[in-house]
Amino acid sequence: MYNAKIFINISDSYVEVYWAEGESQNYLWLSFKRPPRKIPKTPIRENDFELFEKYGSH
């Protein structure tokens, strides 16, 4: 099972994605500004803005 949260920054025209692969240890932050990076397991239901503030490319 895969889960993703997509963050779209309209003013800067870029997209970032929190990607979670079910039961595996692959929790990634994907961004057009940086290479993919592994992040600690974060519940997909965590506050969206907190995820972006913590891992986003700003």
C-alpha positions in Angstrom: 0.0 0.0 0.0 1.4 3.4 -0.9 0.4 6.8 0.4 1.4 10.3 -0.7 0.6 13.8 0.3 1.2 16.4 -2.4 2.2 20.0 -1.7 1.9 22.5 -4.5 3.6 25.9 -4.2 1.7 28.1 -6.7 3.8 31.2 -6.2 7.2 29.4 -6.8 5.8 26.8 -9.3 7.1 23.7 -7.6 5.7 20.4 -6.2 6.8 18.4 -3.1 5.6 15.0 -2.1 5.6 13.0 1.1 5.8 9.3 0.0 5.1 6.4 2.4 5.4 2.8 1.3 3.1 0.8 3.5 5.0 -1.6 5.7 8.5 -1.0 4.3 10.9 1.5 5.7 10.7 3.8 2.7 9.4 7.2 3.8 10.6 9.8 1.4 10.4 13.5 0.8 10.4 14.2 -2.9 11.1 17.7 -4.2 11.8 19.4 -7.5 14.4 21.6 -5.6 16.4 18.8 -3.9 17.2 15.1 -4.4 14.9 12.6 -2.8 15.7 12.1 0.9 14.6 9.5 3.5 12.8 10.8 6.5 11.7 9.2 9.7 8.4 7.3 9.7 5.7 9.9 9.9 2.0 9.0 10.1 0.2 10.0 6.9 -2.5 11.6 8.9 -0.1 14.1 10.7 -1.0 17.7 10.1 -0.2 18.5 6.5 1.3 22.0 7.3 3.6 20.5 10.0 5.0 18.0 7.4 5.7 20.8 4.9 7.2 23.1 7.6 9.5 20.3 8.8 10.7 18.8 5.5 9.7 21.3 2.7 12.3 23.2 0.6 11.7 26.7 1.7 
